[in-house]
Structure formats: structure tokens, C-alpha cells
Amino acid sequence: MNCETCERISKNTGKVFDIGDIVVMTAPEPATYGHCVVVSKQHATIIEQLPAKTIGAMFEKANKLAVALFETNLAQGTNLLIQNGIAAGQKHNHAMIHVIPRVQDDMMNFGWQPKQLPEDEMGTAELKLKDAINAPEEKKEEKKEEPKKEIIEDLKYFERIP
């Protein structure tokens, strides 16, 4: 696999700090002075391919970086940005959280024009999302309960030894 980010990680290029499975590096194509990216050492093209624990650690480091940007007066504000897929503007084939320092009147524009969508379209989207989000949790809960029952049944054969 040819991944520029994985190569940067292995060569320690632009590394700001490295903690466990997470690396913070200067952005390969910075939008502003101090722009960094938080990446997992484990290669994943989009963030959904990473375990929840890793994603949590990435956000923890992104927050730590944002605090450092404020404390060093490199930022008056920050944007955290995740681009998943080409349609979302992703340019590198490695999942990352961009931490972009912002200052007043920096001319960066992350705004968009709100769209007025019909209520039935929004209602349909809401239902689809609820189904998609709730369905995997129900399956996980069922899987978790079954092994517990098996373990309890197996434990009845053990005697308690003081």
C-alpha cells in the first residue's frame, strides 16, 4: 500500500507528538499557520474503519492540541475537520482529524448556505438514520448476552474454594 501519511509516520516527518497509537503531525498541506493533523498509526482510509477506542484517543489528542494552540497564542479559535471520501474533500488516503488554528479575519471560509428541505424529506432521512444507528446496537447487545449465559452455565460445575 502506498500511503503518504504512513510514510510520514515511519520517517517521523513533521511529528509534533507521538502517544501510543496516535501521532500529531504538521499538516502536509496546511491551511493556516500551525495547522496539524491527528492520525492513527493503524492505517485506515476513513475514520469509520478505526475502532471506537482509537477514534476517542484521536479526539482526545485533537483537544490537547487545540488547547496548546490557544495557550501559545497561535489561535483565537479552532476548526476540527474530518474529510471522509473524495466527495468530502479528502485528499490523502489516511483518516485524520485536521486541527486548524483560526484568528480573527483570517479569510478562511467554512460556512455554507443552509438549504430549506421539505419536512417529508427530512423525516425520511431521520427515520433511515435512526434505523441504521439502532440496528447495529441491538445486534451487538444480543451477541453480548449469549456468551454470558454460556459462561454462567459452565460456572455451575466449579466449586467455590475458600
N, C-alpha and C positions, 0 to 999 in steps of 0.2 A: 504494500500500500504506500502511496506517495502522499504524505501529509506534511505540509509546510509547518504546521503547528507542532506536530510530534517531533519533527527535526529540530525546531527551535527549543523544545523542551529538552531533548537529549544533548544539545550543544550549550544549554544554559544561556541562550541568546535573549537579552533584554529581561532577564529574570529580576523581579523586584523582591519576591519572597516565595519560598517553597515550603509548604507544610503538609506532610503526609502525602495524600494522593492529589493534592491541589497545588497549582502553580499560578502565581500572578506575574504577568509579563507586560512590558510596554506593548501597546497595540502595533501590529505590523503596518497598519495604515491609519495613523492617528487622526482623529477629527479635531482634537484640541490639544493644547499643551497638558501633559500629564495623563492622557487617555491610556488606560490599561485594560487588559482582558484577564478574566479569571477562567482557567481551563482545568480540566481533569487530566491527569496523566494517562488515564484509560482513554483510548481513542473512542469517540462516538461522533457520528456526523451531526446528529441533532440531539438536543438535551433530553428528549424523551427516551433515548436509548441508554441513559445512565440510571443507576439505582437511585432511589429517593434519598438515601443517606448521602450519596455523593453530591446530588443537587443541593441538598441542605448545607453541606460543607462549602460548596461554591458560593452560595448566597451569604454565608457567614463571613467568608473572606472578602466578598464584594462589599459588605457592610464595613468591615475593618478598613478596607482601602478607602471607602468614601469618608470615613472619619478622619483618616490620615490626610486626605486631600483638603478637608476643611481646616484641620489643625495646622497645616503648613501654608495656609492661605493660597493654595493653588486653585481653590474652588469656592464659590459662593453658593453653589448648588451642584447637583449631580444628576445624570440620567443613567439608569441601568437599562441596558438594551440586550435582548436576545433575538437573534435572527435565525429562525428555523426554516431552511429551504430557500431556494432561489427566489421564489415569489415574495419572500420576506426580506430580501436584500442580502442574504448570506453569501459571502464571497470566499470563505475558507471552509474546507470540508472537515471542520472540527468544531464541536459545540463549545460555545464560550459565552460568558457574560461580559459585555462591554461596560466599563465604568468610565463615564465621560464627564470630566470636570466642566462646570459651567460658570461663567462670570456674566455679570450684567452686560447687556448689549453685545454679546459675542457673535451675533448674527447666525447662530445655529437655529435651525427650524425643525422641530419635531412635531409641529402642530398639524392638524388635519381639519377639514371641514366636516362637521357632523352631518350625517345623512338622515333624512326622515324616511323611515321604512314603515310600511303598513303593519298594523298591530298583528294581523294574522301571520305575516312572515316572521315577526319577532317571536310570536307564540310558538310557531312550528320549530324555530331554532331552539327555543328554550326547552321544549319537550325532547327534542333529539339529544340535546346536551345532557339533560337530566338522565335520560335512559342510558347514554353512553358512560356517564360518570358513575351511576349507581350500579349498573350491571356487573362490572368487574369486582366491586367491593363485595357484592352478595356471593359471588363465586369464591372469592378468597376466604370469606367467613365460613362457608360450607367446608372448604378444604381444611381449614384450621381445626374445626370441631371434630372431624373424623379421626385424625391421628390421636387426639387427646382421649377419645373413647377407647381406642385400641390400647393405649398406654395404661389407662386405668384398669382395663380388664386384665392386662398382663401383670399388673402390680399385685393383684389379689393372691397370686401364688407365692409372694415373698412374705417371709415372717419378719416381724419387727424385732430387731436385736438391740437390747439396751446398751 
